[in-house]
Amino acid sequence: MTPMYARVHEKYMANTNGTAISWFEPSFEDISGYVHNVGFKTPPGGEIGSTNHVLNDHTYCCQLGYTCPDGDPDVQYEAECLTWHQ
């Protein structure tokens, strides 16, 4: 997906005078509860520390074993989730 994201980012930048912000995210199928490498060494079409990129990395602390019927843990687990994400 990196080459596609890089091409899209190049077009954004060319048409926004360098002010575009590209959101990108990993693609994976595994919902086993393990954290995986997102597969990007640098932001597509950019460099580490780019102000024109945002990694939209989905992690859910349901992976800690909480029941999450709607996909998100209950707010009572906020502190545990924050610690886990950090």
C-alpha positions as CSV (number, residue, x, y, z in Angstrom):
1,M,0.0,0.0,0.0
2,T,3.0,2.3,0.5
3,P,3.4,3.1,-3.2
4,M,-0.3,4.0,-3.6
5,Y,-0.3,6.2,-0.5
6,A,2.9,7.9,-1.7
7,R,1.3,8.7,-5.1
8,V,-1.8,10.1,-3.5
9,H,0.2,12.2,-1.1
10,E,2.3,13.6,-4.0
11,K,-1.0,14.6,-5.8
12,Y,-2.3,16.2,-2.6
13,M,0.9,18.2,-2.1
14,A,1.0,19.4,-5.7
15,N,-2.6,20.7,-5.5
16,T,-2.5,22.3,-2.0
17,N,0.8,24.2,-2.1
18,G,2.3,21.8,0.3
19,T,-0.3,22.1,3.0
20,A,-2.1,18.8,2.7
21,I,-2.2,16.3,5.5
22,S,-2.3,12.7,4.5
23,W,-3.9,10.2,6.8
24,F,-2.8,6.6,6.3
25,E,-3.2,3.4,8.2
26,P,-1.9,-0.1,8.2
27,S,-3.9,-3.0,6.8
28,F,-4.0,-6.2,8.7
29,E,-6.4,-9.1,9.2
30,D,-5.2,-10.4,12.5
31,I,-7.5,-9.7,15.4
32,S,-5.7,-12.1,17.8
33,G,-4.9,-9.4,20.3
34,Y,-1.2,-9.0,19.3
35,V,0.4,-5.7,18.3
36,H,2.0,-5.9,14.8
37,N,4.4,-3.8,12.9
38,V,2.4,-1.4,10.8
39,G,4.7,-2.0,7.8
40,F,5.8,1.6,7.1
41,K,9.4,2.7,7.7
42,T,8.6,6.3,6.9
43,P,5.3,8.1,6.1
44,P,4.4,7.4,2.4
45,G,5.9,10.1,0.4
46,G,7.4,11.8,3.4
47,E,10.0,11.6,6.2
48,I,9.9,10.8,9.9
49,G,8.6,13.8,11.7
50,S,6.6,15.1,8.7
51,T,3.9,17.6,9.6
52,N,2.0,16.5,6.6
53,H,1.2,13.0,7.7
54,V,-0.9,11.3,10.3
55,L,-0.7,7.6,11.1
56,N,-4.3,6.5,11.9
57,D,-3.3,3.4,13.9
58,H,-6.3,1.6,15.4
59,T,-5.6,-0.1,18.7
60,Y,-8.3,-1.1,21.0
61,C,-7.8,-2.1,24.6
62,C,-10.5,-4.7,24.1
63,Q,-7.3,-6.7,23.3
64,L,-6.7,-6.7,27.1
65,G,-9.7,-9.0,27.4
66,Y,-12.5,-6.5,28.2
67,T,-15.9,-7.1,26.8
68,C,-16.5,-4.6,24.0
69,P,-19.9,-5.2,22.4
70,D,-19.8,-2.1,20.3
71,G,-16.1,-2.3,19.5
72,D,-15.0,0.1,22.3
73,P,-14.3,-0.7,25.9
74,D,-16.4,0.8,28.6
75,V,-15.2,4.2,29.9
76,Q,-14.5,2.7,33.3
77,Y,-11.4,1.2,31.7
78,E,-10.0,4.5,30.7
79,A,-6.9,4.5,32.9
80,E,-6.0,0.9,32.0
81,C,-6.4,1.6,28.3
82,L,-4.3,4.7,28.5
83,T,-1.5,2.8,30.2
84,W,-1.7,0.0,27.7
85,H,-1.6,2.4,24.7
86,Q,1.4,4.2,26.2
